[in-house]
Amino acid sequence: MKNEEFVTALLQRIKSLKGMIGILCAAFFLLPSSFFLFCSSFFISCSNPTPEELASLAAKGYYEHLAAGEYDAYLDGVNGAMNAPDDYRNQLRKGAELYMTRVKELHKGISTIEVSSAMTDSSLHCTNVFLLLCFGDSTKEEICVPMVQKDGQFRMR
């Protein structure tokens, strides 16, 4: 079998395979260097998350609690709110409830929350996470959520 016939037969065989297996086979047989780069970049991306990624996940999670009406879970993410007196925590909870009531009236609530970016400010010892709030009326607003790390967890400042 000539080299061209082999490649043609191989391509026909790969086309018969479905989905990711076919793509991986094609990459392995036809582009070995590209396949190696793909695999190495995949395994490198599985390394430990950066502080920016951890802060972003925490900020997004806290705002998802707020959007779902889980105000106590949202307040657990506010730095210092867990140790605050009950009266002050109740005021913070009432403020979060009023904010969400207003958002529901004006924008039909928050439909999704996306992380835009995050950057650490070493002089202020905080990570600024930029969240994109997508509202029910299709408007969007980008907000900055300053996050501080305390006892190994990121909390909103």
N, C-alpha and C positions, 0 to 999 in steps of 0.2 A: 504494500500500500504506500502510495507516494505521500509526501508531506502535505500537499494541498488536499488530497482526499481525506487524510486523517483529520485535518482541521475542519473540513466540511462535515464529516461524520460527527466530530466532537460537538460542533455548533448545533447540529440537528438534535443530538442527544441532550444537550443543555437546554434547548428550547422546549423539549418535552418535559423537563423538570419544572415544578411550580415554585413560585415565590422566592424566598430568601436562599433556599438551597441552590437553585439555579444561578443566582447572582454570585454566591460564594464559589460555586464550581467554576463559573466563567472567570472570575477574578483569579482563582488559584491556577487554572490551567493556561489562561491566555495572558494574564498580567501578574506574574509572580511577585514582582517588586511592589506593585500597587496593593496586592493582597497583604504582603508583609507590612506595608505602611498602615493599611486599614487595621490590621490586628494589633499592631503596636500602639496606634493611637487609641484604640478601644481600651486596651489594658492600662494605658497611662491615664485615661480619663476616669478610671475606677479608683484613683488615689483618694486620699483623705480630702474632705471638703475644706475650702478656705473659710476664714472668718466672715468674709463677705457673703458667701453662700449660706452659712449657718444663720447669720443675721437676717438675710433675705427670707429664708424659710420661716424663721420665727415671726418676723413682722407680718408676712403674708398670713400665717396661721392666726395671729391675734386679730387681724382685720377680718378674716373669715368668720371668727367667733362673733365679732361685732355685727357683721352683716346677717348672721344667722339668729341674732337676738340673744346670744349666749353672753350676757354682759359680765357675769362674774368671771367666766373664763377669759374674756377680753381684759378685765381689770387685773387678773393674775399676771398679765404680761406687762403691766405698768410698774416701773421700778419704784419700790417703796409703798405701793398700794396694799400689799399683803400685810404689812405691819402697821398700817394706818389705823387710827381710831375708827370705830364703826360709823360714827356720824360722817366723817370725811369720806369714807368708802361709799356710803350711801349717796352722798352728794355726787361723787364721781360716777356712780352707777346711773343716777338720775340724769346726769349730763349726757352720758352715752345713749340712754333711752331717748332723750329729747332730740339728739342729733339724728338718730336713725328714724324717728318719727318725721322729722323735717325732710330727710333724704327721701323717704317714701312718698311724702306729699309732693315734693318738687320734681323728683327724678324717677319715681316708681321703684325705689330701692336700688341696692347694689347687686348687679347680676354676676359680675366676675371681678376678680382681683388678680392683677399680673405684676410681676416684678420687672421694672424697667432697668434698673442698675443699682449698684451699691458701691460705695467707696469709704475707706477707712480714713479718718482724720486722726493721725497719731498725736497731734498736739492737744486735741480735746478728748482723746481716749474714747472715741465713739465711732460707730459705723453708720453712715447715712444711707438708708435704704429708700429708693424711689419706687413707689407703688403706683400703678395705674388703676384707678377705680373706674370700672365700666358700669354705668348706671342702666337701669331698665328702659329709659327713654333714649338710649343709644348715645348719650353724651359721655364724655370721659374727663377725668381730672387726675393729674399727677400730683402726688403728695410726697413729702419727705418725712420719713419716720426715723428720727435719731435713735439708735440702739446702743446700749451699753452692756458689757458683759460683766455679770456678777455671779459668783459661785458657779462658774462654768455654763451659765445660761444667759442668753441674750434677752434683754427686757427693753421696753420702750422707755425712753427718757422723758 
